[in-house]
């Protein structure tokens, strides 16, 4: 007669397993969120460094007059407003007095990063970039949630499809076609996730002169429509404009 597992030991092991599962469920998303927030903070710091470098070039070329040229100061600060969310840029002199400010951030809680402006020898000012902490957390949270909650299951599905394909050995054409459809579906989902994550990243548009009629016709033709649906295109705009063709 085999001896059963001691009930006390069983309860202990079950409790430990439960605590490990709970800790994993909390720790992994928290780690993703912390990593994403750190990335967002670093991005704001890079924005501040970039603007400070641009203003430093102005200081180097106009060491005696830059501080009085408010129009040019504002123009340089606005170079950093390519984002699609609220952001504020401030320029201070060497004494800490505010010279100019562009943009507004309505939220009380903010994330601010700054970088020194120099004339090549000494610090003569400071650039500060400010964003709403709510927006920073939103972007970080989106990156963490999408990355962890969706990409991990997709990886499991892709692995399972590969195992099934290996076992099937390509003998059944219908099976092969079904697996190909599954692979394309996973790839498409991964692309959608990448598009969502693009919202959380700083990315400049790659605008190129584009003939709108030809571009739109190509876009429509690339999206196959089921029969008997047939689009009719009357493209007579006859214009060209700068456009990011992929986005």
C-alpha positions as a Python dict, from the first residue, in 0.01 Angstrom:
ca = {
    (1, 'X'): (0, 0, 0),
    (2, 'X'): (145, 331, -113),
    (3, 'X'): (168, 612, 133),
    (4, 'X'): (-26, 927, 41),
    (5, 'X'): (118, 1276, 47),
    (6, 'X'): (110, 1430, 390),
    (7, 'X'): (-190, 1673, 398),
    (8, 'X'): (14, 1939, 580),
    (9, 'X'): (293, 1919, 325),
    (10, 'X'): (40, 1929, 45),
    (11, 'X'): (-116, 2247, 186),
    (12, 'X'): (229, 2402, 226),
    (13, 'X'): (332, 2323, -131),
    (14, 'X'): (-2, 2447, -264),
    (15, 'X'): (40, 2771, -69),
    (16, 'X'): (396, 2821, -198),
    (17, 'X'): (283, 2754, -554),
    (18, 'X'): (1, 3005, -515),
    (19, 'X'): (236, 3273, -379),
    (20, 'X'): (484, 3213, -660),
    (21, 'X'): (207, 3239, -920),
    (22, 'X'): (72, 3559, -763),
    (23, 'X'): (418, 3713, -738),
    (24, 'X'): (488, 3627, -1102),
    (25, 'X'): (155, 3771, -1214),
    (26, 'X'): (240, 4101, -1042),
    (27, 'X'): (617, 4115, -1093),
    (28, 'X'): (634, 4054, -1469),
    (29, 'X'): (380, 4323, -1571),
    (30, 'X'): (538, 4560, -1316),
    (31, 'X'): (880, 4497, -1468),
    (32, 'X'): (744, 4566, -1815),
    (33, 'X'): (578, 4885, -1690),
    (34, 'X'): (895, 5003, -1515),
    (35, 'X'): (1103, 4935, -1826),
    (36, 'X'): (854, 5120, -2046),
    (37, 'X'): (842, 5416, -1805),
    (38, 'X'): (1223, 5429, -1798),
    (39, 'X'): (1223, 5434, -2178),
    (40, 'X'): (974, 5723, -2179),
    (41, 'X'): (1184, 5917, -1925),
    (42, 'X'): (1496, 5860, -2135),
    (43, 'X'): (1309, 5977, -2444),
    (44, 'X'): (1218, 6306, -2273),
    (45, 'X'): (1580, 6348, -2166),
    (46, 'X'): (1698, 6288, -2524),
    (47, 'X'): (1453, 6553, -2643),
    (48, 'X'): (1599, 6798, -2389),
    (49, 'X'): (1956, 6712, -2492),
    (50, 'X'): (1874, 6761, -2859),
    (51, 'X'): (1712, 7100, -2805),
    (52, 'X'): (1996, 7212, -2577),
    (53, 'X'): (2247, 7119, -2847),
    (54, 'X'): (2052, 7321, -3104),
    (55, 'X'): (2038, 7626, -2878),
    (56, 'X'): (2408, 7584, -2795),
    (57, 'X'): (2485, 7617, -3167),
    (58, 'X'): (2297, 7947, -3165),
    (59, 'X'): (2496, 8061, -2862),
    (60, 'X'): (2825, 7964, -3028),
    (61, 'X'): (2747, 8156, -3349),
    (62, 'X'): (2588, 8459, -3176),
    (63, 'X'): (2755, 8472, -2833),
    (64, 'X'): (2661, 8835, -2761),
    (65, 'X'): (2313, 8859, -2912),
    (66, 'X'): (2147, 8518, -2874),
    (67, 'X'): (1994, 8601, -2537),
    (68, 'X'): (1806, 8897, -2688),
    (69, 'X'): (1676, 8715, -2997),
    (70, 'X'): (1342, 8590, -2864),
    (71, 'X'): (1207, 8514, -3213),
    (72, 'X'): (1493, 8276, -3293),
    (73, 'X'): (1478, 8120, -2946),
    (74, 'X'): (1110, 8035, -2996),
    (75, 'X'): (1178, 7902, -3344),
    (76, 'X'): (1442, 7662, -3213),
    (77, 'X'): (1226, 7539, -2925),
    (78, 'X'): (936, 7469, -3162),
    (79, 'X'): (1158, 7228, -3353),
    (80, 'X'): (1085, 6978, -3077),
    (81, 'X'): (707, 6996, -3119),
    (82, 'X'): (679, 6717, -3377),
    (83, 'X'): (490, 6502, -3123),
    (84, 'X'): (117, 6439, -3129),
    (85, 'X'): (73, 6502, -2756),
    (86, 'X'): (99, 6806, -2522),
    (87, 'X'): (456, 6905, -2439),
    (88, 'X'): (617, 7223, -2309),
    (89, 'X'): (968, 7350, -2383),
    (90, 'X'): (1134, 7618, -2172),
    (91, 'X'): (1458, 7808, -2211),
    (92, 'X'): (1631, 7961, -1908),
    (93, 'X'): (1934, 8185, -1890),
    (94, 'X'): (2242, 8120, -1675),
    (95, 'X'): (2075, 8279, -1373),
    (96, 'X'): (1772, 8053, -1394),
    (97, 'X'): (1539, 8321, -1532),
    (98, 'X'): (1281, 8202, -1785),
    (99, 'X'): (1346, 8348, -2131),
    (100, 'X'): (1083, 8183, -2354),
    (101, 'X'): (835, 7896, -2336),
    (102, 'X'): (649, 7702, -2604),
    (103, 'X'): (354, 7469, -2562),
    (104, 'X'): (149, 7399, -2251),
    (105, 'X'): (89, 7102, -2024),
    (106, 'X'): (-236, 7140, -1832),
    (107, 'X'): (-180, 6857, -1583),
    (108, 'X'): (-41, 6941, -1240),
    (109, 'X'): (177, 6631, -1216),
    (110, 'X'): (450, 6636, -1479),
    (111, 'X'): (775, 6473, -1581),
    (112, 'X'): (1048, 6731, -1648),
    (113, 'X'): (1395, 6674, -1786),
    (114, 'X'): (1656, 6942, -1853),
    (115, 'X'): (1988, 6984, -2031),
    (116, 'X'): (2251, 7256, -2015),
    (117, 'X'): (2315, 7513, -2287),
    (118, 'X'): (2679, 7614, -2326),
    (119, 'X'): (2892, 7843, -2536),
    (120, 'X'): (3163, 7580, -2566),
    (121, 'X'): (3336, 7678, -2243),
    (122, 'X'): (3074, 7738, -1977),
    (123, 'X'): (2705, 7681, -1908),
    (124, 'X'): (2499, 7986, -2011),
    (125, 'X'): (2148, 7847, -1990),
    (126, 'X'): (1921, 7547, -1966),
    (127, 'X'): (1649, 7381, -2175),
    (128, 'X'): (1364, 7203, -1999),
    (129, 'X'): (1115, 6959, -2155),
    (130, 'X'): (791, 6895, -1964),
    (131, 'X'): (520, 6635, -2026),
    (132, 'X'): (215, 6526, -1829),
    (133, 'X'): (294, 6232, -1603),
    (134, 'X'): (-49, 6089, -1683),
    (135, 'X'): (39, 6081, -2051),
    (136, 'X'): (382, 5933, -1983),
    (137, 'X'): (228, 5655, -1774),
    (138, 'X'): (-40, 5600, -2038),
    (139, 'X'): (220, 5551, -2307),
    (140, 'X'): (435, 5334, -2079),
    (141, 'X'): (133, 5130, -1970),
    (142, 'X'): (23, 5075, -2329),
    (143, 'X'): (370, 4954, -2425),
    (144, 'X'): (388, 4719, -2126),
    (145, 'X'): (37, 4579, -2167),
    (146, 'X'): (54, 4523, -2539),
    (147, 'X'): (406, 4385, -2530),
    (148, 'X'): (343, 4139, -2248),
    (149, 'X'): (-22, 4042, -2277),
    (150, 'X'): (-37, 3999, -2655),
    (151, 'X'): (308, 3915, -2787),
    (152, 'X'): (372, 3631, -2545),
    (153, 'X'): (57, 3436, -2649),
    (154, 'X'): (135, 3504, -3014),
    (155, 'X'): (479, 3352, -2963),
    (156, 'X'): (318, 3041, -2816),
    (157, 'X'): (79, 3016, -3111),
    (158, 'X'): (365, 3052, -3359),
    (159, 'X'): (560, 2775, -3181),
    (160, 'X'): (255, 2546, -3178),
    (161, 'X'): (201, 2599, -3551),
    (162, 'X'): (566, 2511, -3617),
    (163, 'X'): (531, 2186, -3418),
    (164, 'X'): (213, 2091, -3603),
    (165, 'X'): (379, 2168, -3936),
    (166, 'X'): (671, 1942, -3845),
    (167, 'X'): (440, 1658, -3743),
    (168, 'X'): (225, 1696, -4053),
    (169, 'X'): (538, 1673, -4275),
    (170, 'X'): (361, 1851, -4559),
    (171, 'X'): (166, 1541, -4663),
    (172, 'X'): (-180, 1698, -4652),
    (173, 'X'): (-225, 2002, -4882),
    (174, 'X'): (-530, 2118, -4685),
    (175, 'X'): (-333, 2098, -4361),
    (176, 'X'): (-47, 2298, -4517),
    (177, 'X'): (-285, 2565, -4642),
    (178, 'X'): (-447, 2594, -4299),
    (179, 'X'): (-108, 2628, -4130),
    (180, 'X'): (-5, 2894, -4382),
    (181, 'X'): (-323, 3088, -4301),
    (182, 'X'): (-241, 3059, -3930),
    (183, 'X'): (115, 3186, -3985),
    (184, 'X'): (-9, 3482, -4185),
    (185, 'X'): (-264, 3561, -3915),
    (186, 'X'): (4, 3563, -3644),
    (187, 'X'): (230, 3783, -3859),
    (188, 'X'): (-59, 4023, -3920),
    (189, 'X'): (-138, 4043, -3547),
    (190, 'X'): (228, 4111, -3471),
    (191, 'X'): (226, 4395, -3725),
    (192, 'X'): (-85, 4544, -3562),
    (193, 'X'): (90, 4532, -3224),
    (194, 'X'): (390, 4712, -3375),
    (195, 'X'): (157, 4981, -3508),
    (196, 'X'): (6, 5023, -3162),
    (197, 'X'): (348, 5045, -3003),
    (198, 'X'): (448, 5312, -3255),
    (199, 'X'): (207, 5537, -3064),
    (200, 'X'): (436, 5511, -2764),
    (201, 'X'): (753, 5595, -2953),
    (202, 'X'): (897, 5909, -3098),
    (203, 'X'): (906, 5865, -3472),
    (204, 'X'): (948, 6127, -3741),
    (205, 'X'): (733, 6112, -4055),
    (206, 'X'): (923, 6025, -4372),
    (207, 'X'): (747, 6263, -4611),
    (208, 'X'): (821, 6224, -4984),
    (209, 'X'): (669, 6405, -5284),
    (210, 'X'): (383, 6177, -5389),
    (211, 'X'): (136, 6184, -5678),
    (212, 'X'): (-189, 6128, -5491),
    (213, 'X'): (-383, 5963, -5777),
    (214, 'X'): (-115, 5700, -5847),
    (215, 'X'): (-52, 5636, -5477),
    (216, 'X'): (-420, 5589, -5394),
    (217, 'X'): (-471, 5353, -5689),
    (218, 'X'): (-179, 5140, -5568),
    (219, 'X'): (-318, 5127, -5213),
    (220, 'X'): (-660, 5011, -5337),
    (221, 'X'): (-515, 4751, -5572),
    (222, 'X'): (-302, 4602, -5290),
    (223, 'X'): (-615, 4528, -5085),
    (224, 'X'): (-787, 4241, -5262),
    (225, 'X'): (-1166, 4249, -5245),
    (226, 'X'): (-1385, 3937, -5261),
    (227, 'X'): (-1585, 3879, -5579),
    (228, 'X'): (-1816, 4018, -5703),
    (229, 'X'): (-1707, 4343, -5533),
    (230, 'X'): (-1519, 4567, -5775),
    (231, 'X'): (-1410, 4920, -5687),
    (232, 'X'): (-1450, 5201, -5938),
    (233, 'X'): (-1182, 5466, -5911),
    (234, 'X'): (-1231, 5818, -6042),
    (235, 'X'): (-894, 5965, -5952),
    (236, 'X'): (-856, 6307, -6104),
    (237, 'X'): (-696, 6513, -5826),
    (238, 'X'): (-384, 6566, -6035),
    (239, 'X'): (-185, 6692, -5738),
    (240, 'X'): (140, 6603, -5566),
    (241, 'X'): (208, 6653, -5196),
    (242, 'X'): (461, 6544, -4931),
    (243, 'X'): (335, 6221, -4774),
    (244, 'X'): (461, 5937, -4558),
    (245, 'X'): (354, 5654, -4789),
    (246, 'X'): (375, 5380, -4526),
    (247, 'X'): (196, 5562, -4245),
}
